[in-house]
Amino acid sequence: MNDVLTPPIAERLGQSATEYTIEAVQPAKRPVYRAVKRCIDAGAALVAGIVLLIPMLLVAILIKLDSKGPVLFRQERLGLHGKPFTIYKFRTMYTDAEANGPKWAAKDDERCTRVGRLLRKTRLDELPQLFNILTGDMSIVGPRPERAYFYDQFETYIHGFRHRMAVKPGLTGWAQINGGYDLLPEEKIVYDMEYIRRQSMMMDIQCILKTISLVFTHEGAR
């Protein structure tokens, strides 16, 4: 059984259907919004990087003291229109976390280090992505970037999952503030496509403000 997922239909995701078809949504051509969004992205990332430099250095020290391995975790993700880029995060897992192959992050993931669990709960592990925002590979707000491996996996039953790459991936997003990592892929895509359809400066501000509150409540974190 195939369902066509068009927001808002979150209540339908509890059905027993195992396959879904995602309708493509073309972002509105709004050059002024996109120019302003890019200026805010670059300016905010630069300022945040300077202000948070000392805290990030402290996090790096804690990671090194807690477990063996590099401070930063680098991984290839797919960005706008499927363009690959290298994402940066503070390492939260042991270095052999994927010895048996890629695995979707789980709640209370046993692969996480002690410091890693704290970083994930507070979402501080994402701070190095300020560099990705500066370089233009990411935006502050947008669908979270995924690996090509998981796109291939999700496309087997969520046909059109790649449509979420119609906009730049973000540090946070509409799906992140409406469930985050607690959402299944077939639930997350609903929010991602809704963001693409409705995106605006007010929606971006709403995502940012809600994300700040989630840092303290830890909702949807893993």
N, C-alpha and C positions, 0 to 999 in steps of 0.2 A: 504494500500500500504506500503510495506516494502522497505527501502533503506539500502544498505550496505554502511556505512560511512567509507571511507578510505581516509586519507589526501593526497593532499589538495583539498577539495571539499566544502569549506565554501559557495561558491556561490549557491550550491544546497539546502542549508538549508532554502532558501526562498520559497521552494515549499510547496504545500498544504498538503503534506503527514503528517500523524499524528503519524506514527510508524516508528522506525528505528532499524536496526540491526547492532551492533558493532562487527567487526571482532577482535578476540583476537590477540594481538601482544606480542610475547615473548621478553623480554629484552635480548640484546646480552650478552653473558657470557664474561665479561671483568673484571676479578678479580683485575687487577691493577687499573683500573679506579674506581672501587667501593671502594677499600682500600684508594686511594687518596681522593676520595670524602668524605669518612667518617672522615678522618683525618682533612680535611679542615672544614667540618661541626662542629666537636667538637672544634677545635682550634678557629674558627671564632666566634662560639657561646659563648665560654668562654671569649674571649677578648671583644666582643661586650657587654656582660653582665656586665663586670667590667667598661668599658668606659661609658656605658649608665645607670649605677646604680643611679646616682644623678638625671638625667632627669626622670627616671622611678619613683623615689620617689616623684618628683614634680607632675607627672601625677597622682599618687595615691592620693596625697593630694587634687588635683583639683576634682577628682572623688568623694571623701568623702564630699567635700564642696558643690558639685553640686546637689547630690541626695542621698537618703537613699539606703543602701544596701552595699554589699561587694565590695572591690576594684577589685578583680579578679573574672572572670567568668570561671567556670569549666563545661566542657561538654564532654560526651563520643563520640568519633569519631572512625571511622574504618581506620586502617592503612594498612601496608603491608600485603597482602593476607587476608585482612578482620579482622586482629587482633584488638580488641578494645583497646583504650587507652584514657586517660583523657587529653584533650587539655586545655591550659590556655590562657586567653586573658584578657585585661583590660575590665571591664564591660562598655558597651556603651549604654545599654538599661535600662529602668526601670525594677524593680524586677518582675513586673507582666506582662512582655512583652509576655509571652506565656500562659497566663491564659486560653485562648481559644484553646490551642494546638499549635504544631509546625507550624511555618509560615516562608516561604522563604523571606529573607531580600529584601526589596524594596528600590528604590531610594528615598531619602528624607523620610526614614522610620519614621513614627510618634512615634514609640516606643523608639526612640533614645533620650537620654538626650542631653542637650546643649553641655556639654563637649564631650559626646559620638559622636556627629556629627563631631566635629573637629578631634577626634581621628580616626574616620573612613576615613575621607577625606585624612588625612596624613598617614594612615595605622599604626599609632603608637599603636593602640589597639592590634596588633599582637606581640609586643615585648616580652611579657611573654613566647611566644613559643620558645624562645631561650633555655628555660629549656627543652622543648620537644625534641629539637635538641640535646642537651647534653646527654639526656637519650637514644637517638637512636630511639625514636618513629617517629621522623620526620627528614627530611633533609632540607637544605636551599632551594633547588630547587626540585620541584616535583609537581604532581597534588595536589590541595588543598584537605584536608581531609573533608569528609562529614559524616553526621549522618546516622545510620542504617535506620532511618525512611525515609530519603530522597532517599537513595539507593533503598528502596522498592518502593517508589513512582515513581522514574524515570524508574525503570526496567519495569514498566507496559507499557511504550511506547518507551523506549530506551533500547531495549533488548541487554544485554551485557554491560550495564553501569558499572558494577562491574569490568570489565577488567582493568579499570584504577588503580586498587589496585595491579597491577603487580609490582609496584615500591613503595618506601616509599613516603608518602605524603610530601609536602614541604611548607615552609613559603611563598614562591612565586613560580611561575611556568610559563610555556609557555602560558597557557590560561590567566593568570593574566596580562601579558604584552601585550596581544593581545585583550584586551577588558574587562578582569576582570569580575566584578559583572554585567557589562552591557550585558554579554553574556547569552543566554538561555542555559539550560543544554544540549540540543541537539547540540548547537554550541560549548560549552566548551569541550565536550567529544572529538570533532575532534582534538582540540589542545592538549588535554591530551594524546591521543593515538599517535599523531605525535611526542610528546616529548618522549614517551616510545620507539618508533621506532628509533628515531634519537639521543637520548641523548648522550652527550659527554661533556668533560670539557669546550670546547668552547661555547657550547650551554648553559651550566650552567652560565658561565661568562656573556654571553649576557643577560640572564634573570636577573641576579643580577644588572648589570649596568642599564638596562632599568627600573628595579624596583626603583632604587635610584632616577631616573629622575621623575618617577610617583609620588613619595612622594611629589614633589613640584608642579606638574601639576594637581594632583588629578583625573586624567583620570581613569574611570572604578571603582571609589570608591563609597561606599554607607554608 
